[in-house]
Amino acid sequence: MDEQYRKQYEKWQQQVNKTNERFPERKERFTNHSDLEIDRLYLPDEANQTDEYTEHIGFPGQFPYTRGIQPSMYRNRFWTMRQYAGFGSAEETNERFRYLLDQGQTGLSVAFDLPTQIGYDSDDMMSEGEVGKVGVAIDSLKDMETLLDGIPLDKVSTSMTINAPASVLLCMYIAVAEKQGVPKEQITGTIQNDILKEYIARGTYIFPPKPSMRLITNIFEYCANEVPKFNTISISGYHIREAGSTAVQEVAFTLANGMAYVDAAIESGLEVDQFAPRLAFFFNAHNNFFEEAAKFRAARRIWAKLMKDKYQAQNEKSWRLRFHTQTGGSTLTAQQPDNNIVRVALQALSAVLGGTQSLHTNSRDEALALPTEESARIALRTQQIIAHESGVADTVDPLAGSYYVEQLTDEIEREVNDYLDRIAEYGGAVQAVEEGYMQREIHQTAYETQKKIESEEDIIVGLNAFQVEEDVHEDLLRVDDELEKRQVQQVQSLREERDQKQVDYHLQALKEAAQNEQTNVMPYILDCVKAYATVGEICHTLRAEFGEYTGV
C-alpha cells in the first residue's frame, strides 16, 4: 500500500469515527435484498492505491472532495429534502409548507413572486397582474410572520430564492426568528443572493453591479459576525442552465461568479476563511445521467483546488463545495406531463449519486402551472423512494472507479478550466458579464440545442416524437385573481396602522448609510424591517442612492 494512500485512509477512518459519534449511521448493518453486506466505501485494488488516486480522486471528506464532502455521506444522514414552494398569499404558502413538512420534507424553500423579487410592493403599479403568481407575495415583516407562522425556526432550515432584495428578506427572517425567541446566532438556512447570474441569465436584478456586490459583501460580513450558521449566498448555476447552457458552461460560469464574490469580499477587507465556509452553490440536474453525476464530482474538485491554491484558504471547510440541486425545469414538457415524473426521477438520482447536500424535485405539471398538492407530493415521494428503497445511499460515491465516469469527470474539469481561463482574460466574471461574454455563449448554445430539437436530431419524448392526442388539462393549480386585491388592501392597511415617524426615521438612516461605501447597511435594513417598512420602500430608498441596472 502506498504510504500517502495509507495515511489518507487512516485519516478517513478517524473522520468516520468522529462523524459517527455525532450522527450515528442510519443502520447497524447495511445489506441488499440478497443479504450481502454493503461496505461504507469501495476503494481501488492494491495495485491502484497510489499517489495519483489520493491526489486526484481521494477519500470522501478529504481534499479534493471528488467523492463527496462528508466521510460517509448519506450513511449517516440523507440529503435535505427541500421542496421549493410559494404561491399566492403568505397564508396559502404557509399551508403548503405545513403540508410538505407533514409529508416528510426536511427543509423549507421559499419561492417569491416577481414584484418581491425586483423590490416592488403589491400596490405598486409595476406589480399589477403579477402579485402571487409565480411565488408568494411578501410586502413586509407582517407577511413574513404569517408565512412562517407555527414553523419552529430553531429546528427547520429555510432556503430563500431571492437575489437583489436578499438583504431585506434575510432581515425579515431574522426579525421573525427573534419574535419566536430564536436568537439569530442559531438560525440556519440559505439566501440565494447571487446577483451575477441575474445579469447573465435570469433578469431579476435591481441595482448596477458595483452596489450589488457591496450589498453581498455587507451580508457576508454581517452574517460572519451575527448569523454564523446561515449560508450567505447560493451561487447558482441552475438558472444559467435553464437559460440554455451546457453542463460545462453551467459549472464554469457558476464557479467564475463564485471567484468574483470571493475577490469582492477579500477586497472589502474580509479574510477568506472568515466567509468562505458559508458559501454554498446551487446546480441543475438534466437528463444525461452520467454527465450530470460527473459534473457534480468535477465541480467539487475544481472549487477545492481554487480555494486551496489560488486563495490560500487554510480552513478545510473553505475548500468544500456544498450544493443544492434542483431538477431541470426546462426539461419538462407540457405534452404528456406524466412523463416528467420519469425525467425527474433520473435527474434526482444523478444528483444523489453526484453527492448533493439538498435536493428539490420538480413536479410533473410545472410546464403548465404551479404544482398541485398531489403533484408536489409525488415529487417529494420521488426523493423518498430514492433514499429508502433504491440502496444508492448505502455506500459513498458508488460510481467512483467507473472508466466512463472518471474519464468524463476529468474531461469536464478540463473544459471548465478552459472557460475559467477565458473569463480571466476578460478580467473576471464581473467584466465578462458587463461585456456580455457569458450571455453570448449561453444564447449560442440554446440556439444550437433548439435546432437539434426541431430537426429531431435530439428526441424529446412526447414533444417531437411519440406524440399522442391529449385533452386540455383541467386539474391545474390556479391563483385566485382576488388575491391581488386582498394583498393590496393589506399593505395599504399596514401603512395606516404602523408608526410612520419610526419608518421615516429608519429609511432616512438607511439612505445616509448607503451614501457611505464604508458602512455596512445590514443593521439599518434590519431596523427598517422591524419598523414595518415595506420591501418596496426599502428598495426604493436604495434605488435612489445606487441607481438601477438597465442591461448590457
N, C-alpha and C positions, 0 to 999 in steps of 0.2 A: 504494500500500500504506500502510495506517495506520501511524503511527510506533511506537505501542506494540506493534502486531502484529509489525512488523519486528524490534524489539528482542527480543521474546519468541521469535520464530522463530530469530534468531541465537543466543540463549541455548540453545534446544533443540538446535540443531546442535552446539554446543560440548559439551552434555551427552552427546549421542550419541557424539561422538568420544572423550570421556573413558571412557564405558562400554565402547566397543569395544576400547579399549586393555587393559582389564581382562578383559572377556569378549567375545572376537570373535564376530561374528554366526555363526549356525549354517551359513550357506551364503554363498558369494561372490555368488551371484545367485539371487534368489527369482523363480520363474516358476510359472505354472499349466500345465495339461496342453496348452494351446494355445501354449505357449512365450511367452506375453505376460508381460512383466516386472511384478512386484508391487512397488509403492513401499513404502518403510518407513512412510510416513504420508500419509494423504489429508486435504486441507485444503479449506476453503471457497474459492469463486471470489473474484476480486479485489474484487468489489462487497461481499462479506460479510466481508472481512478487517478487522474493526472492533474498537473497544474492547469492545463487547458480547461478541464472540466470545472475546477473550483473557481477560476477567474472568469470564465465565460458564462457558465450556467449556474453552478454553485448550489448551495443549500437554501431551502426556503428560510426566510427570516434573516438572511445574510446577503451582503453585497455580492453581486449586483442585482439581487432580488428577481432574477429571471423566473424563479419558481414560486414567487409569492413573498409577501412582506411579513407573514407570520410563520413561525417554525412548523406548526402543524395545521395551519389554515382552518378548514371547516370541521376538523375532528373535534375541536373544542366548541366552536360556535359557528352557526350558519351565517352567511352574509345577512345584512339587514334587508328585510323585505319592505321597501319603501315605495308605496304606490303613490304616484303623482295625482293629486285631486284638487279640484276647486271649480266652482261654477256658481253663478247667481249671487245670492246673498251670503253673508257670514253665517247666518243660521242654517241655511241649506248645506253649506260645506261642512259645518261642524257635525251635522247629522251623518254626512258621508264619511268623515273621519272616524266617528264613533263606530259606524258600521264596519269599516275596514279593520279597525283595531279589534273589534269583536270577532272578526273572521280570521284573525291570526296575523295581521300585518304588524311589523315590529318597529316602524318608524313613520313619521309623517312627512309629506312632501307637498308644498303649497303651490298651486297654480293661481296666479293673479290675473285679473282682467287687463285688457290693453290700456285703459286710462291709468290704472295704478302703475303699470309698468313704465309709462312715459310721464308720470308725475302730474296727472290732472285729476281733479275731483269729479265725482259723478255728476255734479250740477254744472260743470263747465260745458260750454257749447261744443268744445272739441270732443267731448265724451259721448255725444248724442248717438244712440244706436249701438254702442259698444259696451255698455255697463253690464258686467256679469256674464258676458257672452263666452269668452274663452278662458275664464278663470273667475275667482271670487273678487268682488269689489271691496276694497279696503280704503276708506277715506280718512280714518282717524283711529286713535287708540281705542275708541269705543267699539269700532268694528273688530279690531284685533282681540279685544276682550271677549266678544261674542264668538269669534272664530275658534278661540282656544278654551271656551268655557267647559269645565269639567275634565280637561285633559291635564294630567299632572306633569308639569314641565321639568320636574326633578327626576322623572322616570322615562319620559318619551323624548327622543331627539327629533328635531324638525329641520327639514331642508326647505329653503325658500328660493324659488326660481325668480329672482329679482336682481336687477343689474344697476341701471342708472340711479334709482332711488334706494339702493340696497342699504345705505346708511340709515335712512328713515325707517324702513321696515325692521331692521335689526333693533333699532332703539325702541320701537313699539313692542317687539318681542321681549326685550329686557324689562320694559315697564310692566308688561303683563306678568312676567315671572315674579317681579318684586311684589306685585299686588297679591300673588299667590303665596308669598312668603318664601320664595325660592331665590337665594342670592344669585346675582349674575355670574359669580365665580363658579357656580355649579351647573349652569345650563349648558346643554350640548346641542349641536346641530351644525348647519352649513348655510351660508348665503352664497348665491352664485357669484354676484359681484364681479363679473368678468365683462368689462366694457369693450375690450378689443375685439372679441368675437361678434359683438353687436355691430361694430363698424364693418366687419368683414362679411357677416352672413345673416344677421337677424333683424337689425334695424331699430330696436327699442332703446336707442340712445337719447340723451338729452343734451349733455354738455360736450364741449370740444375735448380732444384727447388729454391736453395738459391738466386742466382742472379735474377731469375724471380720474386721472392717475393719482392726483393729490387726494381725492376722496378715498380711493382704495388704500393708499398707504396710511392715511389717517385711521382707517378701520384696522389695518394691521397693527399699528402702534397701540391704539386704544384697547383692542382685544388682548394683545400680548400682556398688557398690564391689568386689565379689568375683567375680561371674559376669556380666560385662558383655555377653556375646553371647547370653545366654539371655532369651527373651521371658517376662516375669514374670507375664503374665496373658493369657488369651484371652477377651475379653469377648464373651459368647456369646448370639447371637440364635437359634441353632439350636434349643435346647430350648423357647424361647418360641414359635417357630413350630410345633414338634412338639405343643405343648400346645393349639394351635388358633388362634393369632393370624393376622392378615392380614400381608401383606408390609410394609405401612406400620407396623403395630404392632411387628413384629419389629425394624425399624430404629430406630423411636422409642424403644422400651423399652431396646434394647441401648445406644444412644448415651446415653440418660439414665443408665444404670448406669455407663457409661464416665465421664461427668461426675462421678458420685458418687465414683468411685475417684480421679480427679484431685483433687477437692476434699479428700478424706481425706488424700491424700499431701501436698498443699500444707499442710494444717492440721498435719500431723505434723512439718513443718519442711523438707520437701524442695522444691527448686526444680523448676519444671515441666519444664525441659529436662534435668533430671537423670534423670528416669524415663520421660517421655512417649515418647521414641524406641523404647522396648522394649515399648510397649503393642501388643497385637495383638487382632484380632477374629475371630469365628467365626460364619458365616452359613449359612443353609439355602438350598437351591435346590429350588423346586417346579416344577410343570408348566406354568404360564403363562409361556411362554418370554420374551416381551418385557418383561413386568412384572418378572421376575427380573433380567434384564440391566440394566434401567433402575434397579432398586432398588440394585444394587451401585454404579452410577455416582453416584446421588444420595447414598448413604451416604458415599462418599469426599468429596464436595463439602461436605456439611454438617459433617463432622468437621473438615475443613481450616479452615473458617470459624470454628468454635468454638475450636479450638486457637489460631488466629492472633489472632482478635479478642477473644474472651471471656477466654482465659487468657494472652494476650500472650506465647505461646511464640516464641522467637527462632530456634531451630534448625528448619530446614525439615523435618528428619526427624520432629519432633514433630507436624507438620501431616499427615503421611501416614497414612492409614488402611490398614494392611496386614491382609489377612484370609485365613483358611482357609475353604473351603466344603465342606459335606457334602451330598450329595443327600438328598432328603426321605424319611426313614424312614416317616413317617405316610402317604405317598402310595402305598406298596407294598401290594399285595393278596395275600392268601393264595390267592385264586382265580386260576387261570391265571398262575402265578408267572413264566412266561417273558415275559409282557407287561411285567414290571418292568424287563427289560433295555432296552426301548424308552424307558420313562419315565426311567430313569437316564441314558441317552444324551442325551436332550433337556435334562435338568436340568444335566448336566455341561457341555454346550455353552453353556448360558446363563451358567454361572459363568465359563467361559473368555472368552466374549465380554464379560462384565462385568469382567474383569481380575483374577481371583483369583490369590493368590500360591501357594496349595497347595490340593489337592483330594482328597477321598475319594469314591469311587463305591460306593454300596451294592450288595449282591449280590441276585440275583433271589429267593433263598429266605429273606430276612431277616424276612419277615412270618410265617414258620413256625418258624424256628430260627436258631441261629448259622450263618453261611455255611460250606458245604463248601469244600474246597480248589478244586474245579472252579469253583464259583460265584465265589469270591474271584478266581480267575484271569480269568474273563470280565469281572468288574467292573474289574480293572486294565487288561485289553485295551481296554475302552471308552475309557479315558483315552488310551491309546497310539494308538488309531486316530484320535481327535480331534487329537492332537498331530502325528502323522506323515502322515496321509492326507487330512484334511479341508481343509487350507490356511488355516484360520481363525487360525492363529498366525503367519502370514507377514506380516501388517500390523497396525498398532496400532489398536485400537478401531474395527473395520470398521463398526460400527453408527452411529458418530457422523454427525450431519447428517441422519439419517432424521427426517422430520417427526414421525412417531409416537414414535420412541424419545426424541427431545429433549423433546417435549411431555410424555411420560409421566415422564421424569426430573424435569422441573420440577414436575409435579403431585405426585409422591411427595415431593419436597423440601418443598413447601408443607404437605402433610398431616403429615409428620413434625414439622415445626417447630410446627404447631398442637398436637400432642401434647406436645412438649417444653415449650411454654408452660403447658399444663395441669399437667404434672408439677411445673414450677417453682412454681406456685400452691400445691402441697402442701408446698413447702419442699425439693423434690428427690426423687431416686429412693428413698433410704432411707425417708423419711417416707411416700412414696406406696406403697411395699411394706408398711410397717407398718400402713397404713390399708386395705390390700387393693385399692387402685385398679387397679393393673395386672392383678391376678388377676381382678377382676370383668370388666374389658374383654376379657381373653382368654376367659374362660368364656362370655361372651355371644356372642362371635364363633364359638367352637367349637359352641355350641348352634345358631346360625343355619346354620352350614355343614352340620351333621348333618341338620337339617331339609330342606335343599335336596337332599341325597343321598337321603334316604328318600322324598321326593316326586318324585324323578327329574328335578328341575329341573337338577341337576348330574349329568351322566352319568360314571360310573366304569366303564370297560370291563372286563367280566368280573365286576363286583360287582353293579351294579344294571341292567346291560344286556349283551347279547351273551354270556349265560352258556352254559356247556357242562357236561355231566356229567363229573366228574373222579374218578379213583381216589385212594385215600389215598396220600400221598407217603411212600415208604419210605426214600428215599436222603438223609435229613436227618442233619446232624451232631448227635450226642447225647453229652453229657458223662457219662463213666463215674461212676456213683454211688460207686464205691470210691475215687474221687479224694479225697473229703472226709475219709475215714478216714486216707488216707495223709498229707494235708496237716495234719490234727490231730496225727498222730504226729510229723511233722517239727517242728512248732512246739513241741511238748512236749519233744522231744529237744534242741532248741536251748536251751531253758531249763535243761536239766540240764548242758549242755556249756559254756556261757558263764561268764564271771566275774561272778557275781551281785552281788558287792560293788561292782564298777565300774558295773553297771547301776543299782543303788540310788543310788549317789553322783550319777550324772548326772541321774537322774529327779528327785532332790531339788533339784539345782541348777536344773533347768528349772522346777520348782514355784516356787522363790523368784524366778526371773526373771519368771515370769508374773504374780507379785504386784505387780511394779513396772511401771507402764504406760510408763515412760520407757525400759525395757530392751528391746532387740531380742532376741527369743527364738531367732532362727535359729542362732547359734553353739551354743546349748545343745541344740537339737534335733539338730544335726549330731553333737555329742558322744554323745548318747543312741543315735543310729543306729549310729555306729561301735562302740559297746559292745554292739551287737546287741540293744538294747531293741526291742520289737515295736511295730507300728503301734498296736495296742490299748493297750499300756502308756503310750505317749507321749500318745495322745489322751485316755485316762482321767485322766492327770495334769493335762492342760489342762481337761478337763471339770470336775474338782474345783475349779478356780480360776475358770473362765469361766461355768460353768453350761451348760445345754442349751436349745436353742430348741424350742418346742412348737407354733409356728404362730400364725397370726393368729386 
